Amino acid sequence: QVRLVESGGDLVQPGGSLRLSCAASGNIFRINTMGWYRQAPGKQRVLVASITSGGSTKYEDSVKGRFTVSRDNANNAVYLQMNSLQFEDTAVYYCNAEIILRSTWPRPNGYWGQGTQVTVSS
């Protein structure tokens, strides 16, 4: 019923930039918080950044000042602008959204995208 499709992952040199995109589609009534998580090899999936429907944002400490999360409510999309990328940013990045479907209103459920690989390497 809902799909989250990410794009934008790539191989980039240290200090470079990437912009990740995630678009939600389906029988959507409303999307609450949207966010980006990442999972490095052998590590747990962790929250990188999130943004509420009203535009309030949160960031993991290591990305503050380098990453910017934004969203387009009209198109059910969320973005992650990543600047000054470091080796430690290498991970699979996952989009997450808390979505209320028309068919299950008012109950929200969490949904995940399939992930997009970001590799920072020289």
N, C-alpha and C positions, 0 to 999 in steps of 0.2 A: 504493500500500500504506500510505502514511503521509500524513496531512494535519496541517498546523499552521495553525490558524485564529486570527488576531489580532482583537482588538476594543479599543475604547476611545479611539481617536484622535479628535481634535476641534479646534475653534478655541477658544483660551483666551487671556485677557488676561495680560500680564506679571504675575508674582507668583502666578498661579493654579496649580491642581493638576489632574492627570489620573492615572488608573490604567489602564494597559494590561494586557490579559489575552491569554494564548495557551494554547490547548489542543491537545494532540496526540492523534490517534486513529489506529487501524490495528492491524496485527498486531505489536504492540510487546512485546518481551521485557523490555527495560530502557532507561531513558533516563539517560544520563550527564550531562554538562554541558548546561545550558540557558542561553540568553543573549539579550540584546537588542542589536541593532545599529541604527545610523541612517545615513541617507544624505541629506545636504542637496543642493540643486540645484547641479550642477557640481562636487561633491566626491565623494570615495571613501566607500564604506561603512566605518564604523568601529564597533568594539565599544564599547558603552555600559556594560553590566554583564553579569556572568555568575554562575551559581551551580551548584555541583556537586551531585551527588545527596546528599552528606553535609551540604550547607548552607554550604560555604565560598563566599565572594563576592569578586568583584573589580569595581572601578569605574574608569571613565575619570576622569581628574583633574577635569575641569570639572563633573562631576555629583556628586562626593563631597559628602556632607552634604545633598544635595537629593533624590537619587533613592535608592530602596530596591528591590532585587530580592528576590523570594521565590518559593517554589514549593510546590506541593501534589503530592507524589509519588503519592498514591493516585489522583489524577485527572489525572495527566500534564499538569499545568498550571504555567505560570510567569507571574509578574506583575511589573509595574514601576510602582511608585508614584513619581510625579514631582511634586515640590513646588517652589515658588519658581521657576516656569518663566520662562525668559528668551527674548528674541528668537532668540538663537543656538541654542536647542533645536528650532527649527523644522526638521522633516525628516520623511522617511518612516521609520518604525520597523519593523524586521523582527525576528521571533522566529527563533531558531536553536536546534536541538537535535541532540545526538549520540545516535543511537538504535540500539539493537541489536534487530533484528527476530527473531521466532521462526524465520522461514524462512531467515535468513542468520546466525544465531548461530554463533560469537561475534563476528563482524565488525561493528563499528559504522560507521554512515554519518551524514553530516551532512545535515540537512534545513532548509529555509527556509519561513517563512510568506509570505503574499502582500504583506504590508506594510500599515501603517495610518498615515494622515497625521496628524501633529501640527503645528498651526500656532499660533504665539504671536504675537499681534498686538493692538494697541490700537485 
